[in-house]
Amino acid sequence: MAGFITGYSDRISVRPGETIKFMVSTQGVESYDATIVRVICGDDGPQSPGYKVEPLKTSVDGRYKARFQSIHAGSYAIMPPSPLIDGLTSFTAQAMVMPTLPAKPWQVVMGKWVEPSECGFVVYIDDKGQFCTGIGDGKGGTCFLRSGRPVHAGRWYLVAAAFDVASGTLRLWQEPQDVYPGHDAVAVETTTKVRVGARADLPFLIGAWSEDGRADGGTVGAHFNGRIDDPILSRRALDRAGILALRHGPLPRTIAPDVVAAWDFAADMMSDRIRDASPNRLDGRLVNLPTRAVRDSLWTGEALDWKQAPGHYGAIHFHDSDLYDCGWQADFTLTVPAGARSGFYAARLFADGIEEHIPFWIRPPAGTTTAKLCFLVSTASYMAYANPHFGTGRYSELIGGAFSVLTRADVFLNNHPEYGLSCYDMHSDGSGVSITSRLRPILNMRPRGPLWEYNADTHVTDWLEARGIAYDVLTDEDLHTEGVAAIAPYACVMTGTHPEYDTKEMLDALDAYKERGGRFIYLGANGFYWRVAYHRELPGVMELRRAEDGSRAWAAEPGEYYMSFTGEYGGMWRRSGRPPQRMAGTGFVAQGFDLSSYYRRLPASHDPRAAWIFDGVGADERIGDFGILGGGAAGWELDWYDVTNGSPPHALVVARSEGHTANYQVVNEEVLFNYPFLGGDANDMVRADMVFYETSKGGAVFSTSSIAWGGALFHNRYDNNVSCITENVVRRFCDPTPFPPPR
Amino acid sequence: MYPIDTSRTDLAREFKKNPFGPHSAELQRILNRMRWEPLKGKFVLVCTKPHKEWILAELPGERGKPITMHHDQVFTSLADAEWVVFKRRWKRITGQELAVD
């Protein structure tokens, strides 16, 4: 394996005077050189403006000793060592369990167990796909008991293991909740002279076992894939009646004194904490953010919102592919120097021909702006797409219209599953990835990467620089945190090419900005589409539920449309009553990824309200029949004007694309019954509608409605009609002269 | 499933001449069939030098398993590389070599 350098930062948005830490891991290199660069264009392709960065002299400049830092993917719950658990000689460990990948050998449901020394007790799935239990004294003495019957994926089981030290009896129950022929309850038992090893410093884990015996969890393994609900630990060996009595509390009085812990996964749902409902309060925490607010074994379908029936959502879905925070040590820290211009930046690392960029953004000093234009960086969307596995996945070719061409990053991510997944991937067990973090290296949020999101957006920054248009940057996270105050000082806010993912706070801020007379340029398509939530306590992590419908890589399970981080209904903004057409006049209608096309002006483009947009553009010119992305300015994803979905009736559709290929298909939320002419070669819904409209208080909105628009700005050294139209709009929108309301 | 008519070498030639499209409706149906192939063993390309070099590869069909790289099939033209993928998939689906150079 060739050497590599990867890294991430603790923050992505900083102001002069603030500090940002960079965490780096390497393989195969002794040292690396680091500099800070301002990123102007990340596209290094032959048709592109070229890779352009400007060095920023900082204290970071220098050579650093390289080191490898590991990533431990896989979620679990950890309870700190407790005398109440340490002192157990007899026990009953029980839970409702839904395995989702039972074919994978060695998955732990729960236990206090160190694998190398086989000390403690544990409930697990073995290499035969059956529930098992084991006890070990840590001195070579072990006793393992297997159910003898493989379990089925996606079915709930009552699983219980009980050990009575006096008789040496170890029992195991495996009781499917869906009973059908060949899928029956099993109870097995054995006797042993082995005793549960007494180690006083071991944590109790749910969903993994300890591999190094460290009290803080240390290195763990045998991650569980599936759902666990109602885990309960008792201090004596219960019989079946006792086990059943403990299910779904309240704890029966006759048994309650023997209950060591009864974890209620429905409590503190919006946090990474788990609560012990017993008086012992053996509370714990979750590592690597497994999915909460999922249906448990009691779910009936009567309640579809976990907030309405938390007791039906008391399960946690663990995955061996969950990853939140790599937790690496910082290798260097930057204090942003005074005078650093706002913009896209990166720590650029070099070693032995290997290059890495760790991106971040610099804002103007607090309370100031340095431009009339604010470029809103779609960092929420960058996170949704973080470390995708498109090239090795199913859909790349089907919607891409070309044979798959994998990048080096695709190959790296395939070979390094520990780097985590994007919201376009499935977990190991096939369930959708609903949580994405930026506290890990994100290989496609980098210069020189694929021309999608980050790199496609640098076509826009490159154009702004080339045309001498001053701009400040603001990340989605900033807008989410600070609200409209973050953008209020600007004459104009402009998006990147694909601002697809938004929190409620972000949309509220943008709506308020527009209502107060702000000017808004939507320089892309399929924006304001998915509703997402940032975690309220944990930095750098975002949740998404792909609910109901929409163009999506996976579908949320029934009853799991409400997000765990905030309790908000997830899915498309359209299904929450805020379709994208209400934000910027147009909304997602079609996508395809083979060839792009061009626009033609419509009669409304000659209306005096909008004619200025086309100053310098002929009446019959094809607009954008060129470009880096598919050879045209109208492509990849397209939006249309649709009054029924909230496009303002007074808006002007000033240009419309045409001539799209059959690979472009109308998105499924615009199709009720499928029919055999949904392609761009046959259906005029496949189009980008370029829209302009005035808002109250002298504001205005302009939307290009195509992701490929930005890729056409550079054509003919920026001398082209896409560049001309964009510049006409940006300069007019930065001019404070109010837009008169249409008559 | 759409059957590929191995006598339609004219459609293969159309692809070779214009691998990136747009394609005729008949060729498109062949390409759809090729794209619908299962992931395991699917012939793809890996770009080893950005914008300059591509290698024929086969997908493992399972994340984390190695991608098989055909180091004897290296291309400096993406169009040439696409043509080889086309021919490999043609053969895998039809069982017959595509008799077009």
Contacts between the chains, C-beta under 8 A, distances in Angstrom:
chain1	res1	chain2	res2	distance
A	44	B	50	6.6
A	44	B	51	7.4
A	45	B	50	7.7
A	45	B	51	5.5
A	46	B	51	5.5
A	389	B	63	6.3
A	391	B	44	7.3
A	392	B	39	7.4
A	392	B	59	5.7
A	392	B	60	7.6
A	392	B	63	6.6
A	392	B	67	7.3
A	393	B	39	7.6
A	394	B	39	6.3
A	397	B	35	4.2
A	398	B	35	5.7
A	398	B	36	7.4
A	401	B	21	6.8
A	402	B	20	6.9
A	402	B	21	7.9
A	402	B	82	7.6
A	403	B	34	7.8
A	403	B	35	7.7
A	403	B	43	7.7
A	403	B	44	6.3
A	403	B	45	6.6
A	403	B	82	5.9
A	403	B	85	4.7
A	403	B	86	7.6
A	404	B	42	7.6
A	404	B	44	4.1
A	404	B	45	7.1
A	404	B	59	7.7
A	405	B	44	7.1
A	405	B	45	4.6
A	405	B	46	7.6
A	405	B	47	5.7
A	405	B	54	6.8
A	405	B	78	7.3
A	406	B	44	6.1
A	406	B	45	6.9
A	406	B	46	4.6
A	406	B	47	6.7
A	406	B	57	7.0
A	406	B	67	7.3
A	407	B	46	8.0
A	407	B	47	5.6
A	407	B	50	7.8
A	408	B	46	7.8
A	408	B	47	7.1
A	408	B	48	7.2
A	410	B	46	7.7
A	411	B	46	6.0
A	411	B	67	6.0
A	414	B	60	7.6
A	414	B	63	6.3
A	414	B	64	6.9
A	414	B	67	6.1
A	415	B	64	7.3
A	415	B	66	7.0
A	415	B	67	7.9
A	417	B	63	5.7
A	417	B	64	4.7
A	428	B	63	7.6
A	448	B	50	6.8
A	594	B	20	7.4
A	594	B	21	5.2
A	594	B	22	7.4
A	595	B	20	7.6
A	595	B	21	6.1
A	595	B	22	6.2
A	661	B	21	6.9
A	661	B	22	5.3
A	662	B	22	8.0
A	662	B	25	7.8
A	662	B	28	6.5
A	663	B	21	7.8
